[in-house]
Amino acid sequence: MFTVGPAEPENTLLTTVSEGEIKRLLHCGKFLNEIRRQIINVIHERNAAVQKSDSLEWELRNLRQDMIQLGENLYEASEETNR
């Protein structure tokens, strides 16, 4: 048989938190903040790497176009020399 005690008032803590538990939770919070900080740093580093990659890709495209133009100019110059 079950007995029912008086109702608990609303917004009351059903358990108490020990000092050790509070310290553990604070330590976990600091640990999570450090993880968060490192994730933010990694995201910033990734964004910088993507920007650098985009810049290098643009420079490489320009260099390729310059090399193509140089090849065309050399070809035209050799044709004129052979005439």
N, C-alpha and C positions, 0 to 999 in steps of 0.2 A: 504494500500500500504506500502511496506517495502522500507526502504532506506538503503543503504550499505555505511558504512564509509570507511576510508582508511584502508588498510591492516595493521595488527599489525606486527612489525618487529619480526623475529624469536628470540627465547630465551629471550623474555621479560616476566616479571611477569605480569600476568593479574590482580592480586590483591596484595595488600600490607598486610603484617602480622603485627598485632599490638603487642606492648610490652607484653600485657596480654596474648595474644595467644602464644607468644614465651615462656613465663614463664610456661604456662600450658603444652606446648609440652615438655619442659625440665623436668617438674615434671613427666609427663607420661613416659618419657625416663628413668628417675631414678627409677620409679616404675617398669617398665619392666625389667630393669637391676637387681633389687632386686629379682623379680620373677625368672629370669634366674639363678641367683646365688643360690637361694633356690632349684630349680630343679636340678642343678648340684650336690648340697650337698646330696639331696635325692637319686640321682642315685649312688653316691659314697657309701652312707650308705647301699643301697640295694645290691650293689656288694659285700660289706664286709659281709653282712648277708648271701648272697648266698655262699660265700667262707666258712664261719663258718659252715653253714648247710652241705655243702659237706664234710667238715672235720669231723663233728659229725657223719654223715652217715657212713663214712669210719671207724671211731672208733667203731661205733655200730656193723658194720659187723664183725670187728675183734673180738669184745667181744662175739658176737653170736658164731663165730667159736670156740673161746676158751671154751665157755660153752658146746658146742657140744662135743669137744674133752675131756673135763673134765668128762662129762657124760659117754662117751665111756670108758674112763680109769677106772672110778668107776665100771662100769658094768663088765669089764674084771677082775678087782680085786676081785669083789664079786664072780665071777664064779670060779676063782682060789681058793678062800677061801672055797667054797662049795665042792671042789674035795677032 
